Amino acid sequence: MWKKFSTLVLATTMLSGLLAGCSGSNSQGDEPKSSPQSSAAPAGKTTVQFWHSLGGKNGDYINGAISRFNESQSKVEVVGTFQGSYDETVTKLQQAVAAKTGPDVTMLERAYVQMFSDSDVLEDMAPFLKKSGMSAEDFTQGLMGHSTFNKKLVSLPLNRSTPILHVNKTMLDEKGLAIPKTWEELKKVANALVIKENGEYKRYGYSMPYDTWYPIAMISQAKGKFFNDANNSIGFNNGEGVKAFQFLKELQGTGALYYPPAQDSGNIVNQMFTSGKIGMMFQSTGVIGSLKDSAKFEYVTAYLPMDQVYATPTGGANVALMSGSKNKDAAWEFIRWMMTDPKGGLQFVLDSGYLPFTKKMVESQQMKDLWAKEPNRKVAYDQLQYAIDTNKHVAWTQVMQEFFKSIQAIMYDNKNIESTLDTFKKEAERILKQ
């Protein structure tokens, strides 16, 4: 187990700053700053340590939920500690587990769950769920793809998101254009929005952050898979992968697509969108609130356009109970409260804009009222019917580094798509055989 952890610590340390859409902060353009809560628990209360990756306003919202839990009963005191971005939290968690100083409960970016579970450091929550009169059927199914590993329920959804299409409807209306539902319509609309003067682009059609999220979405829309069914190779290459990148490169060449620099890409595309320099963008649901506040035009959201099918990966993080915890019952009480109490997860979702992760939240009057007031936020939930996560593997972190290299080679350096993806596939297979 420790050999696995040392390998994973190295891999995720190398990844620092790379995780974007999946990891929350970078792709959304929200670098979190937050302070840990006081670690002093009142006499007679069991202290539960909870590590999370939410800063800024979202950090305030999760701290608010923790405070409400602590005030709701007299037996458990949860101490929430911000550990940095998702990848920083993962690195700290691996080091803490190795030193046997880990927390009781942790937030885990959903694609990391398999790696931790494979090292037997996540508790099976199925018995706790059953004891509380709950089941996996109580949760939003499109968000449960990273919850079960080797027949154990090792995580539950918490702060979850998906990529969607963000649209400056005013700009489209001026051109008499409809919101695109397919790749072909996206190509037509994006090209129609381009403004080029004296050889310089004044306006592009659409954009997206630098991230693995969006190419994976497009590969799924072309009916491809990231990993094959046997989990020993890549599930796309000279078919769906080439098709997706050829589409992007063609639009990049006409100004229909602006592909941003890797550094601070989320902030860059968000600003371009709100300032009218692009008409559409693929971006996380997590930016809806800030875009709504900044946009001086009619702003709407829509499903990611389809190729062969509608498809979207999911993102964000789950919550997990650490098997090394000495306070599992107390820790579970906090998790249960977050899942079921309206002042817990539901209020956090209403505050933050993340997706409702239980069926009761979806059916609540508060959620219905919010969606009626802000229909842009319901689009992300509705799109979950097409959610598919095909990048689940214990070696995802290492394979993702290689995929980032491919994205850089194709989108920035104009390398040949077929040969680049062939190289990526060989490297991925080498990693998967380890």
N, C-alpha and C positions, 0 to 999 in steps of 0.2 A: 504493500500500500504506500509506503513512504517513498519508494522509487517512483511510483506514479506521481506522487505529489511534488517531488523535486522537479520532475519533468514538466509538470503543469505550471509550477511557479515560474520556471524559466520561460515557458512559452507565453504566459500571460504578462510577464514583465516586459518581454519584447513587444507585446501588443499594445502597451500603454499609449493611449491617444488614438489608436486605430479604430476601435469599436465606435460606430457612429449611430446609425438608425436603430440598430438592435440595442445599443447601450444607453440610449436615452439622451445624454447631454449634448454630445458634439453635433449630431445631425439636426437637433432641434434648435441649436444655437442658444443654449441655456447653461452656462458654466455654473454649477452649483457652489454656493458658499453657505456653510451652516456650522453651527457649534453643537457639540454633544450636550445632552441634557445632564442634569446633576445625577451622580451615581449613588447618592445617599438615599437609602430606602427607609421609610418610617419603621419604627420598632414593631416587630410582629408580622411584617410583610416579607414574603419571599421575593427576592430580587431576580428579575429575568432580564438578561442582556439581549438587546435587539440591534443588530447592525443593518444599516440601510444605506442607500446611495442617492437619496433625494435631498437636494439643496434648494436655495431660492424659495419661491412661493410653495413649491411642492414639498420642500422640507418643512415649511411652516404647517402645511396641511397634515403631514404624517405625524409631526410632533403634537399637533392639536388632537389627533385621534389617540395618541398614546396618553396624553393628559386626561382625556375623557375616560379612557379605560381605567386609569389609576384612580380616578375619582368615583368610578362606578361601583367599586367593591373594596374590601378591607384586607384581602389576603395576598394580593400580588402587586408588586411595583415593577413596571417595565421601565427600563432605562434605554432610551433610543440613542444610538451613536451614529453620526454621519461618517462614512468611511471613504468618501470620495466617489469617483465615477464607478460604474459597474466593474470595469476591469481592475481598477485599483482595489475595490472591495474584495474581488476574487483573490487577488494576490495576497492581500492582508489575511484573508480567511484561510488560505492554504498554509501560510506561515503560522497562523495561530493554532490551527488544528495540529500541525506537526509538533508545536510546543505545548499542546494540550491547554491552551488558553483561549479557546474559541468561545463565541457567544452561545446562547441557548437557541436563539432564533435568528435567521438571517434572510435578507433579501438576496435573490440570485437572479441575474439576467438569465432568461429562460434557456438559452442555448448552452449554458454552463452546467445545467442540472445533471445531464448524463455523466459528465466527468466526475462530479462530486459523488454521485450515487455509485458509480463504478468503483470508487475507492471506499465504499461502505462507511461514509461519514454522515449520511442523511437518514433520519429515522423514518420508518414506514408509518405513515399517519393513518392508514386504513383502520386499525383498531381504535384509535382515538376518535376518528370520524364516526365509526359505528356506535361507540359508547355514547357519543353526543346525539345519537338519533339522526345522523346525517349520512349522505352517500355522495359518490362522485357525480351522480345524476343531478345533484342540486346546483352544479356549476355550469357556466356558459361553455358549451361543448367546444366551440371553436377556439377556446383558450386552454384546453386541457391536453394539448399535444405534447407538452413537456412535463407532465405531472407523474407519469408512471414509467418506471424503469425496472426491468427484470421482475415484473408482476408486483412491484411495491409502489405505493403511492408516496412519492418522496417530495413532492412540492404541490402547492396550490396557487392559482393565479392571484395576483395582487394589483400591481400597477402595470397594466397591459395596454398595448397600443397596436395599431396597424398603419401601414402606409396607405394614403388615399390621394386622390387628385384634388388639388386646391385650384380654384378658378376665379379669375377676375372677370366676372360675368358682364360687367359694364364694357370691358374691352371687346369681348366676343360679340355683344349686342351691337356695338358700333359697326362691326363688319358683317352683321347678319349671320353670325356663325352659331351653331348649336354646340353644346357641351359634348365632346367626343366620347363615344362608347366603345370604339374599336381602335386598333392600331392605325388602320387606314384613315379613319376619321381624325385621329390625333395628328397624323402626318399632314393632312389637309389643313386643319385648323392652325397648327403650329406654324406652318409655312406662311399661311395667310396673315399671321400677326407680325411677321418680321418687317422691320423697317431698317433699310440700309442706305446710308447717305455718304457719298464721296469715299466709297470703299470701306466704310466703318459701320458696324452694327449699332444702331441706336436702340433697337428693341429686338429681343429674341422671342421665340414662340413659347418655349417652356424650359424647365430646368429640374434638377434634383440634386440632393447632396451627394458627395463622394461617399459611397457605401456599397456593401455587398447586398443590402436589402433589396434594392430596386432591380438589379440584374436578375436576382433570384426570383423576384416576383414575375418578371417578364418571361423567364425560362419556364416557370410554372404555367403562365398563360399560354405558352406555346405547347403545353402538355408534356413538358420535360420535368425531370426530377434532379435535385442537386446530387444526392447520393443514390446509387442504384438500390434495388430491393434487397440485394445480398449484402449491402453495406461494405463492399470491398473495392468499389470504384466509383467514379463519377457517373451520374445518371444522364448526363447530356454531353454533347461535344460538337460533332460536325452537323448536328441537326438543330435542336432548339437553341443551344448556346450560340452558334454562329448566327442563326436567324435574329436573335435578340440584339447581339452586338452590331450586326450589319444594319439593323434598323436605327440604332442609336448613332452610329457613325454617319449614315446617310443624312440624318437630320442635323447632326453637328456640322456637317459640311455646308449646309444651306443657311445656317443661323437659326433654324427651327429649334435646335437644342443648344443651350448654353451649358457646358459641363464645367463646373467650378473647380478652382484649385482645391487640393485636398485639405489644406489648413483652413479651419474655420468655415468649412463649406456650408454648414447649416445656417449660420448667421448671414453668409453672403447671399444665398438664394432667398432667404426670408426677406432680406432688405430689398433685393431686386424685385421681388413680388409686390411688396407693399408700396414701392416707389414707381411701379408701372413699367419696369424694364423687362419683365417677362409677363406673359399672360396666364400661364399655368405652371404648376409644379407638382412633382411627386414629393410628398413630405409626410411626416408622421402626423397622426391625429393629435399628438401632444402639443402642437403649435397653434391649434385652432383659436384658443383664447387670446394669445398675443397678436395673431393676425387680425382677429376681429376688432381688437382695440386700435390697431394701427392703420387698417385699410380705409381709404377715403373713396371707396367704390363698392359696388354690390359684390360681396364675396360669398361664394358658395363652394360646397364640396361635392364630390361625386366618387363613384367606384373607380379604381384603376381601370383603364381601358383594357378590353380583352383582345386576345389574338384568336386562338381556337376556343378558349374558355375564359371565364372570369376566374381569377385566382389571386390570392394575396398571402404573403407570409405574415406571421404575427411578431410582435416585439415586446419590449418591456421586461418586467421581472416577476418572478414568483416568490413565495415565502416558503421557507423550509425549516424544519425542526432538526437541530443537530443531534446526532446519536450520542455525542459525548456530553450532552447536557445532563447535569445532576438535578435539574428542576423541570423535567419533561411535562409533568402534569400541570404545573403553573404556566409553563411556556405554552402548552396547548390551550389553556384557558384564554390566553391573549389571542392566539390565532383563531380560536372558535368565535370569540367576541368580534374580531375584525370581520369574520365571514358572515355573521348572523345578526349582529346588533345594528339597527339603523344609524346609531351614532358612531359606528365603526367604519367598516368598509364603504357603506353606502354614502355616508357624509363625505368621506375622503374622495370618492369618485365624483360626487356632485361638485365638490370644491375644485378638484384638480383637472378634470376633463378626461381622465383615464376611462377605459371601458368598464361597464358594469360586469362583474365576474361571477355573479350568481343569478339564478333565474328569478329569485325573489326581488333582487335589485331591479332587474329589468321590468318586472311587473309592478313595482312600487309606484304610488301616485307621484312621488317626488321626481322620479325619473321620467315619467310620462309628461309631467308639467314642464320639465327642463327641455325635453325633446320638442315639445310643442312650441316653446319659446325660442329654442336654438336648434332648428332642424339640421344644421351642419354637423352637429354632434351625433345625430342618429345614424347618419350615413355609415360611419365607421362600424357601428354595431351591426347594421343590416348587412354589411359586406362580409361579416364573419361567417356567413353561410358558405362562402367560398374560400375560407381560410385553410391553408395547407402548409405545413412545415416539413420540408423534405431535407433540411440540413441538420438532422438530429444524428449525432455521432459523438463518441467520447473523444475523438480526434479532431473535432470541429475547429478548435482554436488554431491548431497548426495548419489545417487545410485552408482555413480562412486567410491566413497570412499569404499563402500561395495564390489564392483567388484575388486578393488585393493586388498582388504583383501583376496578375493578368489584366485586371481592370486598368491599372496604371499604364501598362504596355500598349493596350488597345486605345484607351481614351485620350491619353496624353502624348504617347510616343508614336502613334499611328502604325504600330506593328501589325503584321499579318494576323488576322483573327484566327484562322484555322490552325496555323502553326503554334500560336500562343496558347490556344486551348489544348492542343495536343501535348505541349510541354506541361501545362497545368495538370492534365489528367495523369501523366506519368509520375509527376511529383506527388500528387494526391495518393496514387496507388502505392507508392513507396512508403508514405506516411501510414497509410491504412494497414500495411502489412507488418508494421512494427509491433 
